[in-house]
Amino acid sequence: MKRFGIVILIAGLSIGSAQNLFPILGGQRSGTSIFSFLKIGVSARAVGMGEAVVALRQDAGSVYYNPATIAQFEISQMSTSRIQWPADINYDFAAFSSRVRGNHFIGVSAGILHMEPMMETTEYMPHGTGNYFMFQDRFIGLSYGVKMTDRFSFGLTLKHVQENLGGHDMSSVMIDLGTFYWTGFKSLRFSAALSNFGGQARPEGTYQKRIIDKSTGEEIVIESEFEQFSPPTVFRVGVAMEIISTSSQSLTGSFQLNHPVDNAENLVMGLEYILFKSLALRSGYKLNNEEEDISFGAGFYVPLGPVSLRIDYAFANFKHLSDPHRISLNIGF
């Protein structure tokens, strides 16, 4: 009991001082990674809980946060999402997971961030040159999960990520690793996951760079390669437990610590209340996140015989940009 009290005290002090401590431990790293679209939450159910879902087995979309979750499902799952991002940008995501044999599971996921063709402008032609360019970010991943014991599962995802910005292509191969562990204390589970781990990447080709010739002092133009940058690797560790669990209702709470390589650490808390296995209400809060703080969501369960259907919606509050909206559809069979 004494040890438990000490843990609670330390956790309270950590949360209370997070606003001052976390920026010192990584705020200066902001904006130093590539493929930033991989940081966008893809599941409406997850975003409704502030994305504090690394220790939750929600649906096939959970593989995006922790690949070990696919080894926790008893039935096959399929999820699709549409995210309305600011500046008329859309993000489409889809995932599928299924048992292969025994305790072995596989999953496939893919996402594409896209926009309408944009007119090219220059300093001397601010109203457009008549030319248009495209921007797309996309990934496709193959996941494998294994249920090693009744309490512990492990998973990994190998994914190929690609970006096309006005004809400049950039690609990389990344890996996600995750674990899922039931502690044995009621429904408490503990999970950790490492996402978007890979080598540095740069756009293909070269560009013209203007420099000053040190010998003549004149400006010259040289062909230069693009610089390399690291992917947005993030380490997540979290816990979750059913606070209330009866035949008619349940309340799940989750707590998560995120450690990104390109920003300060942040804490996330989420709640999900389910009534009569038909209606779900969700809320989440991100502490020490400069752009996004509170989020809300709802879900509707539609039984269709042996097939389960769920429709989810999530709203996230952005401080500077327009608030994004997410809709997800999940099918279990």
C-alpha positions as CSV (number, residue, x, y, z in Angstrom):
1,M,0.0,0.0,0.0
2,K,2.9,2.3,0.8
3,R,4.5,1.6,-2.5
4,F,1.2,2.3,-4.3
5,G,0.9,5.6,-2.6
6,I,4.4,6.6,-3.7
7,V,3.6,5.7,-7.3
8,I,0.5,7.8,-7.2
9,L,2.4,10.7,-5.7
10,I,5.1,10.5,-8.4
11,A,2.5,10.4,-11.2
12,G,0.7,13.4,-9.8
13,L,3.9,15.4,-9.6
14,S,4.8,14.4,-13.1
15,I,1.5,15.5,-14.5
16,G,1.4,18.7,-12.6
17,S,4.9,19.7,-13.8
18,A,4.4,18.4,-17.4
19,Q,3.9,21.8,-19.0
20,N,7.3,23.0,-17.7
21,L,9.3,19.8,-17.9
22,F,8.3,18.4,-21.3
23,P,9.3,21.4,-23.5
24,I,12.8,21.3,-22.0
25,L,13.1,17.6,-22.9
26,G,12.3,17.8,-26.6
27,G,10.3,20.9,-27.7
28,Q,13.3,22.1,-29.7
29,R,13.0,19.1,-31.9
30,S,9.7,20.2,-33.5
31,G,9.6,20.0,-37.3
32,T,12.7,17.8,-37.8
33,S,11.1,14.8,-39.4
34,I,9.7,13.7,-42.8
35,F,6.5,11.9,-43.7
36,S,4.6,13.9,-41.0
37,F,1.3,12.5,-42.3
38,L,2.1,9.3,-40.3
39,K,1.4,11.3,-37.2
40,I,-2.3,11.8,-38.2
41,G,-4.7,9.7,-36.2
42,V,-6.6,7.4,-38.6
43,S,-9.3,5.8,-36.5
44,A,-12.4,7.8,-35.4
45,R,-12.8,5.6,-32.3
46,A,-9.1,6.1,-31.3
47,V,-9.2,9.9,-31.9
48,G,-12.4,10.2,-29.8
49,M,-10.3,8.9,-26.9
50,G,-7.4,11.2,-27.6
51,E,-5.5,8.3,-29.3
52,A,-4.7,6.9,-25.9
53,V,-5.3,3.4,-27.4
54,V,-2.0,1.6,-27.4
55,A,-3.3,-0.7,-24.7
56,L,-6.8,-1.1,-26.4
57,R,-7.9,-3.7,-28.9
58,Q,-10.5,-1.7,-30.7
59,D,-10.6,-2.8,-34.3
60,A,-8.4,-3.5,-37.3
61,G,-7.4,0.2,-37.2
62,S,-5.6,-0.5,-33.9
63,V,-2.7,-2.0,-35.9
64,Y,-1.8,1.6,-36.8
65,Y,-1.0,2.3,-33.2
66,N,0.1,-1.1,-32.0
67,P,0.6,-4.1,-34.3
68,A,0.3,-6.6,-31.4
69,T,-3.4,-5.8,-31.1
70,I,-4.3,-8.0,-34.1
71,A,-3.4,-11.1,-32.1
72,Q,-6.2,-10.1,-29.6
73,F,-9.1,-10.4,-31.9
74,E,-11.3,-13.6,-32.1
75,I,-12.9,-12.7,-35.4
76,S,-11.7,-11.0,-38.6
77,Q,-11.9,-7.2,-38.7
78,M,-12.1,-4.6,-41.5
79,S,-11.9,-0.9,-40.9
80,T,-12.1,2.2,-43.2
81,S,-11.8,5.8,-42.3
82,R,-12.1,9.2,-44.0
83,I,-10.4,12.2,-42.4
84,Q,-11.3,15.7,-43.4
85,W,-8.0,17.5,-42.8
86,P,-7.5,21.3,-42.9
87,A,-6.9,23.2,-46.2
88,D,-9.2,20.8,-48.2
89,I,-6.9,17.9,-47.7
90,N,-8.3,14.4,-47.2
91,Y,-6.8,11.3,-45.6
92,D,-8.3,7.8,-46.5
93,F,-7.3,4.8,-44.5
94,A,-8.2,1.1,-44.6
95,A,-7.1,-2.0,-42.6
96,F,-7.9,-5.7,-42.4
97,S,-6.9,-8.3,-39.8
98,S,-7.6,-12.0,-39.6
99,R,-6.4,-15.2,-37.9
100,V,-4.2,-17.4,-40.1
101,R,-3.8,-20.5,-38.0
102,G,-3.8,-21.1,-34.3
103,N,-2.3,-18.2,-32.5
104,H,-0.9,-16.5,-35.6
105,F,-2.6,-13.4,-37.2
106,I,-1.9,-11.2,-40.2
107,G,-3.1,-7.8,-41.2
108,V,-2.9,-5.3,-44.1
109,S,-3.2,-1.5,-43.8
110,A,-2.9,1.4,-46.2
111,G,-3.4,5.1,-46.2
112,I,-3.3,8.0,-48.6
113,L,-3.2,11.7,-47.9
114,H,-4.3,13.7,-51.0
115,M,-5.6,17.0,-52.4
116,E,-7.0,18.4,-55.6
117,P,-4.4,19.7,-58.1
118,M,-3.0,23.1,-57.1
119,M,-2.0,25.8,-59.5
120,E,1.6,26.7,-59.6
121,T,2.5,30.3,-58.7
122,T,5.8,32.2,-58.8
123,E,7.1,35.6,-57.6
124,Y,6.3,37.2,-60.9
125,M,3.1,35.3,-61.6
126,P,1.3,35.2,-58.2
127,H,-2.1,34.4,-59.9
128,G,-0.8,31.3,-61.5
129,T,1.4,30.0,-64.4
130,G,-1.2,27.8,-65.9
131,N,0.6,24.7,-64.6
132,Y,-0.7,22.4,-61.9
133,F,1.0,20.1,-59.4
134,M,0.0,17.3,-57.2
135,F,0.8,16.3,-53.6
136,Q,0.3,12.8,-52.2
137,D,1.5,10.9,-49.2
138,R,0.8,7.2,-49.0
139,F,1.8,4.0,-47.2
140,I,1.0,0.3,-47.3
141,G,1.8,-2.1,-44.5
142,L,1.8,-5.8,-43.8
143,S,1.4,-6.9,-40.2
144,Y,2.0,-10.1,-38.3
145,G,0.9,-10.9,-34.8
146,V,1.3,-13.9,-32.5
147,K,-0.4,-14.7,-29.2
148,M,2.5,-16.2,-27.3
149,T,0.5,-16.8,-24.1
150,D,-3.0,-16.1,-22.9
151,R,-1.7,-12.8,-21.5
152,F,1.0,-11.7,-23.9
153,S,1.0,-11.0,-27.6
154,F,3.6,-9.5,-30.0
155,G,3.3,-7.9,-33.4
156,L,5.2,-6.1,-36.1
157,T,4.4,-4.2,-39.3
158,L,6.6,-3.7,-42.3
159,K,5.5,-0.8,-44.4
160,H,6.5,1.1,-47.4
161,V,6.0,4.9,-47.3
162,Q,6.1,7.2,-50.3
163,E,5.6,10.9,-51.0
164,N,5.1,12.8,-54.2
165,L,5.3,16.6,-54.1
166,G,5.2,18.3,-57.5
167,G,7.1,15.4,-59.2
168,H,9.7,15.1,-56.4
169,D,9.4,11.5,-55.1
170,M,10.6,10.2,-51.8
171,S,10.2,6.7,-50.3
172,S,11.4,4.7,-47.3
173,V,10.8,1.3,-45.6
174,M,9.8,1.5,-41.9
175,I,8.9,-1.0,-39.2
176,D,6.4,-0.9,-36.3
177,L,6.9,-3.1,-33.2
178,G,4.4,-3.7,-30.4
179,T,3.5,-5.7,-27.3
180,F,0.2,-6.3,-25.5
181,Y,0.1,-7.7,-22.0
182,W,-2.8,-8.6,-19.6
183,T,-1.5,-8.0,-16.1
184,G,-4.0,-10.4,-14.4
185,F,-5.3,-7.6,-12.1
186,K,-9.0,-7.3,-13.2
187,S,-8.9,-6.1,-16.8
188,L,-5.7,-4.0,-16.5
189,R,-3.5,-4.3,-19.5
190,F,-0.1,-2.8,-20.3
191,S,1.3,-2.2,-23.8
192,A,4.2,-0.6,-25.5
193,A,4.8,0.1,-29.2
194,L,7.5,1.7,-31.4
195,S,6.1,3.1,-34.7
196,N,7.7,4.5,-37.8
197,F,11.2,3.2,-37.1
198,G,13.5,3.4,-40.1
199,G,16.5,5.1,-41.8
200,Q,16.8,8.7,-43.1
201,A,15.4,9.5,-46.5
202,R,15.6,12.3,-49.1
203,P,13.7,13.3,-52.2
204,E,15.1,11.8,-55.4
205,G,17.0,13.9,-57.9
206,T,18.8,17.3,-57.5
207,Y,17.9,21.0,-57.4
208,Q,19.7,24.2,-58.4
209,K,21.3,26.0,-55.4
210,R,22.7,29.5,-55.5
211,I,25.9,30.1,-53.6
212,I,28.7,32.6,-53.4
213,D,32.0,31.6,-55.0
214,K,34.6,32.2,-52.3
215,S,37.4,32.7,-54.9
216,T,35.5,35.3,-57.1
217,G,32.8,36.6,-54.8
218,E,30.2,36.1,-57.5
219,E,27.0,34.2,-57.3
220,I,27.0,30.8,-59.0
221,V,24.4,28.0,-59.5
222,I,25.3,24.4,-58.6
223,E,23.4,21.1,-58.7
224,S,22.8,19.9,-55.1
225,E,21.1,16.9,-53.5
226,F,18.3,17.3,-51.1
227,E,19.1,16.9,-47.4
228,Q,18.2,13.7,-45.4
229,F,15.8,13.7,-42.6
230,S,14.5,11.0,-40.1
231,P,11.0,9.5,-40.1
232,P,8.6,10.5,-37.3
233,T,9.4,7.6,-35.0
234,V,7.3,7.6,-31.8
235,F,7.4,5.3,-28.7
236,R,4.1,4.8,-26.9
237,V,3.5,3.1,-23.6
238,G,0.2,2.9,-21.9
239,V,-2.3,1.2,-19.6
240,A,-6.1,0.6,-19.9
241,M,-8.8,-0.9,-17.7
242,E,-12.6,-1.3,-17.5
243,I,-13.6,1.0,-14.6
244,I,-17.2,-0.2,-14.9
245,S,-18.2,-3.5,-16.6
246,T,-21.8,-4.9,-16.4
247,S,-24.1,-6.5,-18.9
248,S,-25.7,-3.2,-19.8
249,Q,-22.8,-0.7,-19.7
250,S,-19.1,-0.4,-19.5
251,L,-16.6,2.5,-18.9
252,T,-13.0,2.1,-20.1
253,G,-10.2,4.4,-19.0
254,S,-6.8,4.6,-20.6
255,F,-3.6,6.5,-19.9
256,Q,-0.6,6.8,-22.3
257,L,2.8,8.5,-22.6
258,N,4.1,9.4,-26.1
259,H,7.8,10.0,-26.8
260,P,8.2,11.3,-30.4
261,V,11.6,12.0,-31.9
262,D,10.5,15.3,-33.4
263,N,8.8,17.0,-30.5
264,A,8.3,17.1,-26.7
265,E,6.9,14.2,-24.8
266,N,3.1,14.3,-24.1
267,L,0.6,12.6,-21.9
268,V,-2.8,11.4,-23.2
269,M,-5.9,10.3,-21.3
270,G,-9.1,8.8,-22.8
271,L,-12.5,7.5,-21.7
272,E,-15.1,5.3,-23.6
273,Y,-18.6,4.7,-22.2
274,I,-20.7,2.0,-23.9
275,L,-24.4,1.6,-23.2
276,F,-26.3,-1.6,-24.0
277,K,-23.6,-2.5,-26.5
278,S,-25.3,-0.1,-28.9
279,L,-24.1,3.5,-28.2
280,A,-20.6,4.6,-27.4
281,L,-19.5,8.0,-26.1
282,R,-15.8,9.0,-26.0
283,S,-13.6,11.8,-24.8
284,G,-9.9,12.4,-24.7
285,Y,-7.3,15.0,-23.6
286,K,-3.8,15.6,-24.7
287,L,-1.5,17.3,-22.2
288,N,1.5,19.3,-23.6
289,N,0.4,19.1,-27.2
290,E,0.8,22.5,-28.8
291,E,-1.9,22.2,-31.5
292,E,-4.5,19.6,-30.3
293,D,-5.9,19.2,-26.8
294,I,-9.5,17.9,-26.3
295,S,-11.4,15.5,-28.5
296,F,-14.9,13.9,-28.5
297,G,-16.4,11.0,-30.3
298,A,-19.4,8.7,-30.6
299,G,-20.1,5.3,-32.1
300,F,-23.2,3.3,-33.1
301,Y,-23.3,-0.5,-33.1
302,V,-25.5,-2.2,-35.7
303,P,-26.0,-6.0,-35.3
304,L,-26.4,-7.8,-38.5
305,G,-26.6,-11.4,-37.5
306,P,-23.1,-13.0,-37.5
307,V,-21.7,-9.7,-38.7
308,S,-21.1,-6.7,-36.4
309,L,-21.1,-3.2,-37.9
310,R,-20.0,0.0,-36.1
311,I,-20.0,3.6,-37.3
312,D,-17.8,6.0,-35.5
313,Y,-17.3,9.8,-35.6
314,A,-14.6,11.9,-33.9
315,F,-14.0,15.6,-33.4
316,A,-10.6,17.0,-32.4
317,N,-10.1,20.6,-31.2
318,F,-7.2,22.4,-33.0
319,K,-5.9,25.6,-31.6
320,H,-4.7,27.3,-34.8
321,L,-6.0,25.2,-37.8
322,S,-9.6,24.3,-38.6
323,D,-10.9,21.4,-36.6
324,P,-10.7,18.0,-38.5
325,H,-13.6,15.5,-38.6
326,R,-13.3,11.8,-38.9
327,I,-15.7,9.0,-39.8
328,S,-14.9,5.3,-39.6
329,L,-16.7,2.1,-40.5
330,N,-15.7,-1.2,-38.9
331,I,-17.0,-4.6,-39.8
332,G,-16.4,-7.8,-37.7
333,F,-17.1,-11.2,-39.2
